[in-house]
Amino acid sequence: MTGKERRQQLLDVARALFAEKGFDGTSIEEIAHRANVSKPVVYEHFGGKEGIYAVVVDREMHSLMDGMTDALSEDAHPRLLLERAAGALLNYVEGSTDGFRILVRDSPVASATGTFSSLLNDIASQVEHILGIQFSKTGYEPKLAALYAQALVGMVALTGQWWLEVRKPKKNEVAAHLVNLAWNGLSNLEGKPTLRER
């Protein structure tokens, strides 16, 4: 096996273990055992458990972010962008279940730029830009776009976490319900909402 092939093998084994057992439940010994190599081989390629975990998380974050960026990159009607974004997240959950499990777990080694929370903030920034344009066109306060972007992204992300475990209803039905709630709620926004009870 070439060095590049060995590195990929170790990443694949570690990814499966981190998804199954989490960071704390996974050891270098187990990664080495499942890959049929000695522990020094793992250390040689990644320096330790934190190093291999960081590479796995980085790859997963890029994969999810690329899908979300593609979904939001074209000019389209805001409802269509919402459909694409919900679909992109659910496609990632379905196609990269282990990766999503890794991203949503808390980890003691995740840096401020390497957490699922910071990834969601990056996505929310893209959504904020789109909402800000729409709010300006429709007379809503553009500075509130950040609040609505966080709410939308959070709703979709938490639903994705729930759907990861239950897988019912079907993906497209879940996306349709997310869009229904978000779109029909957004299309009836009050200009200056107030609480009915204080």
N, C-alpha and C positions, 0 to 999 in steps of 0.2 A: 504494500500500500504506500502511495506517495505521502509526503508530509501534508499536502493539501487534502487528500482523501482521508487521512487519519484525523486531521483537524475537524473535517465535516462529520465524520463518524462520531467523534467525541461530542460535538455540538448536538447531534441528533439524539444520542443516548442521554446527555444531560438535560436536554429539553423535555424529553419524555419523563425523566425522573422528577424534574422540578414541577412539572404539571401534576404529576401523581402525588408527590410527597411534600412539595414546597421547598423553599430554600433550606430551612432548618432541618427538615427531614431527609435531606439528600447529603451524601458524603462523597468525598473524592474516592474512597475505597469502592463504593458502590458503582460510581461512574466507570472506574477502571475495570472492575469485575465484569460489568455488562458489556464493556467494549473489548474484553479479552486482552487488556494491556496492563502494564504495571502502573502504580501510582505516579512514579517519576515521569512517565510519558504524558500524563495529564498536566502535571506541574510544568513540564517543559513547554507545552503549547499555550497554557493559560495562566500559569503562576499560582493557581489555587482555585478554590470553589468560587470566590468572589469574581475572579477574572472570567471564568467560563459563564457564570450567571450573567455578568454584565454584557457579554457578547450576545447571549441568547435574548435577553430583554431588549437590547438595542435593535437586533434584527426584527423582533416582533413589533416593536414600536414603529420602525420604518415601514414594515409591511402594512400595518393598519393605517398609518398616516398617509401612505401613498394611495391607498384605496379611497380614503376620505377626501384627499385633495383632488383626485381624479373625479370623484362624484360632484364636487363643488366647483370645479374649474371652468366649466362652460357657462356662458350666459344662457339662462333659461328662466322660465317662470318660477317664482319662489316655491310654489307647491311641488313642481318637478324636482327642484333642488332638494327639497325636504324628502321626497320619495327616494331620490338617489342616495342621500346621506344615510337614511334609515336602512336602505338596502345594502349599502356598503358595509355598515357595521355588522348587520346580521349575516352577510356573506362571509365576513371575516370570522365571526363566531362559529359558523357552520364549517367553514373550510380550514380553519386553524384553531380548533377547539383547545388543543394543548397550549398554543400560544396565548389565547385569550385567558385561559386559566392562570397562566404565569403572570400576565399583565395585571390582573385584578387582585392578585394576592399581595398582601403587605410584605415587604422585604426589608431587612435591616441594612442592606447594602445599596438600595436604590437611592440614587442621588436626586437632588432637587429637579434635575432635568430628565431623570430616568424613571419617573413614576407614571402610573396610569393617570393620576390626577393632572400632572403637567401635560400629558398627551391630550387629555380632554380639554385643557385650557388652550392648547394650540389649535385644536379643532374649533373651539368656541370663538377664537379670534377670527377665523375665517367666516364663521356664521355671523358674527357681529358685523363684519364688513358688509355682507350681503343684506342683513337686516337694516343696517344704517341707511343704505341706499333706498331700500323700500320704505322705511319710515319717513325719510325726507320727501319722497314722492307722494306719500299719503297723508302728510300732515301730523304724524306722530313725532314725539321728541326723539331725535336721533341718538342723544346721549343715553337713552334707555335701551339701546340695542344690545349693550353688553349684558344687562340683566336678563333679557329675553333669550339671548344666545346661550348663556349658562343654563337657563331653565330647559331649553330644548335639548341641548347636548346631554345634560344630566338625565333627562327623561329617557332618551334613547339608550344611553349607556347602561342605566339601571335596568331597563327592560331587557337589554342584551344579556346582562348578568343573570337575570331570572330565566330567560329563555335558554341559556346555556345548560341549565339543569333540567328543565321540563320538556323542552322541544315540542311543545304543543301550545297553541295551534301551529300550523305550518308557517314557515318563514315569511312568505309573501302576505299571509293573513295578518301576522304580527306587524309587519311593516305598514300594511294598509290601516290597521287600527291606530298605530302611532301617528301616521299622517293625518288620519281622521281627527284625532284628539288635538294635535298641534295646529293643523290647518283651520279647522272649524273654530277652535278657540282663538287663534290669531286673527281670523277674518272678522271676528266680532269684538275686537279690542275696544275698550272704552278709552277715550282720549285722556281722561283724568280719573282713573279708577279710585274708588274709596271703599273702605270696609263698611258693611251695614251695621255691625255692632262694634262698639268701642269699649 
